């Protein structure tokens, strides 16, 4: 049942994204310059080290400004997490992003994330290794200044019993150049 709902949500997001891509006027597109002047690159880098714990994450992304109000793009995410003598995990996958700016200082976002998760537990613990796909649909809002946005996003598909994230609400800092 859950997989059917997720496939349906994924199809809806892709259809909406496709139609939003044609929402800008062709005349304005030619006046504003070429394709690359509307592309912005950004991403995230995460490093966490502690007592027998390592977390390394890399998430490059790119968005395209259709107009001053709507942008869309893609991100790739990869992370490695290890707790010594307990488990080791690899997560990777794409994220599709739609950003809306009703006014220059406010940014609304929708992010559909599909991660492949591979978890290997230490043999002596008796836990079975776990390999699965995790889907998240984040809806968020933030305060924007120039190329930096600070805000929070909420995973509407969060299931505390079976999820990569421990909480549905997550803060974010988004930077695009």
N, C-alpha and C positions, 0 to 999 in steps of 0.2 A: 504493500500500500504506500509506504513512504517513498519508495523509488519511483512509483508512478506519478506522485505529486511533484517530486523534484524534477522529473523529466518535463512535466507540463510547465512548471515555473521557468525552467531553462528555456524552453521554446518561446514562451511569452516574452522573456527578457530579450532574446535575440530578435524577435520580430519588432518589438518596440525600438530597439537600437537601430535596426535597419531603416525603419521609417524616419527616425530622428536624423539619420545621416542625410536625408534628402530635404530636411526642413529649411535649410539655408537657401537663399536666393542665388541663382547662378550668376546674375549680374554683379552682385556684391562680391562673389568669389573672385571674379576676374579683376575687379577694382582693387581688392586687398592684396593681390600678389599671388605667388605660387603656393603650392601645397605645403612645402617645408616651412614657410613662414608661420604656419598655423599649428605646427607640431611642437609639443613641449615634452622634454624628457625629465624624469625624476626617478624616485625610488626610495628604497630604504635599506639600511644596513643595521643589523642587530648583533651585538656581541654580549654574551653573558657568561661570566665565570664565577664559580663559587667553590665551596668545599666538595671536591670530587664531582663537580657539575660543569658542563660546557653546553652553551647554546650559541650557534652561529646561524644567522639568517641573511639572505640576500634577496632583494626584490626590486629589480629594475622595472620601470614602466614608461609608457609613452601615451600621450593623449593628443587628440586633434580638436581644435576649436572650430566648431561649425559656424558659430557666431559668438557674440559677446555673452550670450546666455547659456549655451549648451556646448559641452565637450564630451568626448567619449574616447575610450582607449583600452589598452590591454596592459597587464602586468604579468610578469613571471615570478614565481616565488619558489625559493628553495631553502630548506633549513636542515640543520643537523643538531640533534640534542642527545647528550649522553650523561647518564647518572652512573658513575662508577659502581660496579658490582650490583647493578640493578637492571638497566635497560639502555638501548641505543635506538635512536629513531631518525628516519629520513622522511622529509615531507617535501613535495614538489608539485607544481601545477600552475595553471593560468588563472587570472582574475580578469573579468570584464568590468569596466568602469564607465559609469555615466555621471557627469557632473552638471549641476544646474546652478546658475548664479542669478537669482531673481533681482538682486541688487549687487553692486560690486563687493560689498563687505560680507555677504552671506553666501555660503556654498552648501548646497544640498547634494547628496550623493547616493548612488545605488551601486553596489559591488557584488557581482556573482563570482564566487570563488569555488574552484573545484580542485581539491588537493588529494594526491595519492599519499597515503600514510603507510610506512613500513616500520614496525616496531619489533625489535628482537630483545627478548628478556634473557637474563643469565640462565643457563641450563639448570643450575641447582635450585632455582626458585620454584620451578614447576609450572610457571605460567606459559601458555601457548603463545608463540609469536603471532602477531596480529598485522594483517595487511588489508587495507580497505580504502575506499574513496570517501572523502568528507566534503559535503556541499554546504556552503554558507551563503546566505543572502543578507548583506549588510545594508541598512538604511541609515544615513548619517546626516549630520549638520555641523557646520563649523563657521568660525569667524576667519575671514580672509583679509590679508594685507599683502599687496603685491603678489609675490609668487609663493607665499607660505599660508597654509590654512591649518588652524588648530581647532579640534572639535571632538565629537564622540560619534560612534556608530553602534548600531544594535543589530545583532544577528537574529532575524525573525525565524530562522529554521533551527535555532539552538535546541539541542536535546541534551540535558545535563548527564544522562546516562550513557550517551554514545556520541562524544564530540571531541574534537581536538582542543577546543577552547574551554577553559573552566568557567567562563562567564559570558553571557550574551552581550553585555555592554562593554565596549572597549574604547579608550581614548585613542586619538591619532594626531599625527603631525604630518601634513602632506606638503611636499616641496616640488615645484616644477620650474624648469628654466626654459 
